[in-house]
């Protein structure tokens, strides 16, 4: 297992990571500002929430065809098209803002299309990472990507707030610049990111998509991981929603509630930093199972105490271990996926996982309204335990060894 320092000597991965980190931060800034500016223009909370929903709709709607494209065409070209479209779309908002001609339909169209761009980018990026990073280095690389997400999530709101306070159009201009930096850095990747060559006549896109779905459906490990990923996203996100909504109902001020999310974000960054060390020392299957159960003990104090300090401590401890589980099992999944199928397998898994996420606030709100705060937390704890049984009872997950023994399982590139 390599350290972060030795991975930093991988020129192509470093270029990819820096470019996407800057772009991810810019996107988080814009996603923070979208509801603010929409509400300021309309006074409607519904329209304010719609902007992020439209963005997620564009992302989810693009993932499956994007996986087919990533397995057919040059990944660098796909990523640069996505980044270049981000430059133009966010620049259009900045120009409209400067001209005092910004409209809600314009915002919604950009939210939808930038979501589609993110969906286009994701399978191509993971395929590119698999090309430029050796199998032994994948856990460290994906841990570094986990850190990127937590850093962007932590800084997006305060940076967006500062830029928005200076001028409404400024966050969009900053995001256009972030996408331009990503576009430029992608041009510095030296590796050949062309899709693997396919023998025989090219099949129709729907046949390619069906092949990726069949690959997942025919293998117990991939089936279990896909179902578990979707349900665990639902359970943990619903738990977060209930915890925050309870604090709001409890009358705590926004500053203290915001610190809960800040604490969880910081814990995620720390967890991502130590993730390679954890992954290297535990069998990946049992690490995954440990992560699946890790949130359950943390539910208990939140049932009885509804204070920012208790919620922050519980959620932070959960987030501390989460990056290691995500990076470890995701690295193994990438390592054993045939390169010619990687885009489709990743995009299908991500699509199924994302499809469950919009249900999280619905589930949280229904439980909170129906049974009350403590009982809602307890119910989600039971749900989390049932979901944790999925990888626990799966021999295909339990048998995954430490990374040092992956090579005999990995598909030859």
Secondary structure, DSSP 8 states (H G I E B T S, - for coil): ---HHHHTT-HHHHHHHHHHHHHHHHHHHHHHHHHHHHHHHH--HHHHHHHHHHHHHHHHHHHHHHHHHHTTS-HHHHHHHHHHHHHHHHHHHHHHHHTT---HHHHHHHHHHHHHHHHHHHHHHHHHHHHHS-GGGHHHHHHHHHHHHHHHHHHHHHHHHHHHHH-TTHHHHHHHHHHHHHHHHHTT--S--------SS---HHHHHHHHHHHHHT-HHHHHHHHHHHHHHHHHHHHHHHHHHHHHHTT--HHHHHHHHHHHHHHHHHHHHHHHHHHHHS-HHHHHHHHHHHTHHHHHHHHH---HHHHHHHHHHHHHHHHHHHHHHHHHHHHTS-GGGHHHHHHHHHHHHHHHHHHHHHHHHHHHHHH-HHHHHHHHHHHHHHHHHHHHT-HHHHT---GGGGGGTS---
